Amino acid sequence: MRVVIGSDHAGWPLKNAVVEHVRTLGHEVIDVGSFDDKPVDFPDIARALTEKVKSGEAERGIMVCGTGVGASIAANKVKGIRAAVCHDIHSAHQSVEHDDVNVMCIGAKIVGSWLAQDLVSSYLSAEFSTDEDCRRRVEKLHAMDAED
């Protein structure tokens, strides 16, 4: 799988561990920054990351900021993106299985590298459910995206 990964300056230290872990799982990484601890605005990183997901260049995205909240808000502004803050294993896989989440956001100030690796593994191994209820609900999300 091709996974696009991005962070702001608050998430940058954890992003490096996430990138390494994704590669050890056998996935290809597209890194959209940031590349150091200099201040950067998370909406700019979210835009770069979500463009890769929307275009199909990446199948899923992972954003790391201080709490994951700002990254999630910014990513969810983009039509076709379903981003979720995931700080526990259950949410990391269920967000994909039930809601077809395509961008997981994690907070570097909230989780450490060990938990982040477990979150990433859970998120990337999950598949969208074939359950009729889940499919219907996500179709309703698509319809909401189509509204102006």
Backbone torsions as a table, in degrees:
resi	resn	phi	psi	omega
1	MET	NA	143.6	172.5
2	ARG	-93.3	125.3	-176.2
3	VAL	-122.3	125.3	175.6
4	VAL	-93.8	134.7	-176.6
5	ILE	-128.8	136.2	178.0
6	GLY	-146.4	160.8	178.2
7	SER	-154.0	159.6	166.4
8	ASP	-91.7	-173.0	-177.5
9	HIS	-64.6	-31.7	179.1
10	ALA	-70.2	-30.0	-179.4
11	GLY	-93.2	-10.3	-174.0
12	TRP	-53.8	-46.0	-179.1
13	PRO	-60.6	-38.9	179.6
14	LEU	-75.7	-31.1	-178.7
15	LYS	-55.7	-39.9	-178.5
16	ASN	-60.5	-40.5	177.4
17	ALA	-67.6	-37.0	178.8
18	VAL	-65.6	-46.3	178.9
19	VAL	-57.2	-48.3	-179.5
20	GLU	-60.4	-43.3	-178.9
21	HIS	-65.9	-42.8	179.1
22	VAL	-59.3	-41.0	178.2
23	ARG	-66.0	-38.9	179.4
24	THR	-66.9	-23.4	176.2
25	LEU	-78.9	-5.2	177.0
26	GLY	93.9	12.3	-179.3
27	HIS	-96.7	155.9	175.4
28	GLU	-87.0	139.0	-178.4
29	VAL	-112.0	133.1	168.2
30	ILE	-111.3	115.6	-176.1
31	ASP	-101.9	116.3	-178.6
32	VAL	-102.1	14.7	178.1
33	GLY	96.6	178.2	-2.5
34	SER	-74.3	166.8	-174.4
35	PHE	-115.4	7.4	175.8
36	ASP	-162.2	-174.9	-175.8
37	ASP	-93.0	13.3	176.5
38	LYS	-72.1	140.2	-177.3
39	PRO	-54.9	135.5	177.3
40	VAL	-143.4	150.0	-178.5
41	ASP	-86.7	123.9	-176.8
42	PHE	-58.4	-32.1	177.8
43	PRO	-61.9	-31.5	178.5
44	ASP	-67.8	-40.0	177.7
45	ILE	-68.9	-40.6	178.7
46	ALA	-61.1	-40.2	179.1
47	ARG	-63.3	-46.6	179.8
48	ALA	-62.2	-41.8	-178.6
49	LEU	-68.0	-47.5	-176.4
50	THR	-68.2	-29.2	175.9
51	GLU	-60.7	-38.6	179.7
52	LYS	-67.4	-37.6	179.2
53	VAL	-71.8	-46.8	-178.5
54	LYS	-61.8	-36.9	-177.7
55	SER	-76.7	-14.7	-177.1
56	GLY	89.2	-0.2	177.5
57	GLU	-64.0	-31.0	174.8
58	ALA	-127.5	145.1	179.9
59	GLU	-84.1	-32.6	178.1
60	ARG	-143.5	162.3	178.3
61	GLY	-128.3	154.3	174.1
62	ILE	-133.2	124.3	176.3
63	MET	-115.3	138.0	178.7
64	VAL	-123.4	120.3	172.1
65	CYS	-132.2	-163.0	-177.5
66	GLY	-62.2	-50.6	-179.2
67	THR	-115.9	-15.3	-173.6
68	GLY	89.7	-17.6	-175.3
69	VAL	-69.6	-50.9	-180.0
70	GLY	-60.3	-41.9	178.5
71	ALA	-60.7	-42.6	-180.0
72	SER	-65.4	-44.0	178.8
73	ILE	-60.0	-48.3	-178.2
74	ALA	-63.9	-46.0	-178.9
75	ALA	-63.1	-38.4	-178.5
76	ASN	-72.4	-8.4	174.1
77	LYS	-74.0	-15.6	-175.8
78	VAL	-94.0	124.6	179.7
79	LYS	-59.2	137.1	178.9
80	GLY	90.3	-6.9	179.4
81	ILE	-101.2	134.5	174.3
82	ARG	-124.2	99.5	-176.5
83	ALA	-106.5	145.4	179.2
84	ALA	-141.2	141.0	171.5
85	VAL	-79.0	126.2	-179.2
86	CYS	-129.3	112.2	177.7
87	HIS	-118.4	8.8	174.7
88	ASP	-139.3	154.7	-174.5
89	ILE	-60.7	-43.2	-177.9
90	HIS	-58.9	-47.7	179.5
91	SER	-63.6	-35.5	-177.8
92	ALA	-62.1	-39.9	178.8
93	HIS	-90.6	-37.6	-177.4
94	GLN	-67.9	-29.5	178.5
95	SER	-62.0	-32.8	175.8
96	VAL	-79.7	-47.6	-174.8
97	GLU	-61.8	-40.8	-175.3
98	HIS	-100.3	-31.0	-171.3
99	ASP	-118.8	1.8	179.6
100	ASP	52.8	41.8	178.8
101	VAL	-61.3	135.2	178.8
102	ASN	-115.4	-2.6	173.6
103	VAL	-138.0	119.6	175.0
104	MET	-99.2	134.2	179.5
105	CYS	-115.8	132.3	178.4
106	ILE	-130.1	151.8	-178.2
107	GLY	-101.2	118.9	-179.8
108	ALA	-67.5	-23.8	178.3
109	LYS	-86.5	-5.4	-176.5
110	ILE	-107.3	-43.4	-177.3
111	VAL	-116.8	150.8	175.2
112	GLY	-91.7	179.4	-174.9
113	SER	-66.9	-34.0	-179.9
114	TRP	-65.9	-47.5	178.1
115	LEU	-65.3	-40.2	178.9
116	ALA	-57.2	-40.6	178.7
117	GLN	-63.8	-42.1	177.7
118	ASP	-65.1	-39.8	177.9
119	LEU	-61.4	-46.3	-179.4
120	VAL	-62.6	-45.6	179.1
121	SER	-59.9	-44.3	-179.5
122	SER	-64.6	-45.3	-179.7
123	TYR	-63.3	-47.3	-175.0
124	LEU	-75.0	-23.0	179.1
125	SER	-87.7	-11.9	-177.6
126	ALA	-77.5	150.0	177.1
127	GLU	-128.7	146.7	179.1
128	PHE	-62.4	131.2	-177.6
129	SER	-63.8	148.6	173.1
130	THR	-89.7	1.2	178.9
131	ASP	-57.1	131.8	-177.5
132	GLU	-56.9	-40.5	-179.3
133	ASP	-64.3	-45.4	179.4
134	CYS	-62.6	-44.2	-179.7
135	ARG	-62.0	-44.1	-179.6
136	ARG	-61.8	-43.0	-178.0
137	ARG	-66.2	-40.7	178.9
138	VAL	-68.8	-34.5	174.2
139	GLU	-60.5	-36.1	176.8
140	LYS	-66.4	-34.1	174.7
141	LEU	-65.2	-41.3	176.2
142	HIS	-59.9	-42.0	179.0
143	ALA	-63.2	-38.1	177.7
144	MET	-65.1	-37.2	176.3
145	ASP	-61.0	-35.0	-176.1
146	ALA	-75.2	-17.5	179.3
147	GLU	-75.4	149.7	176.4
148	ASP	-91.6	NA	NA
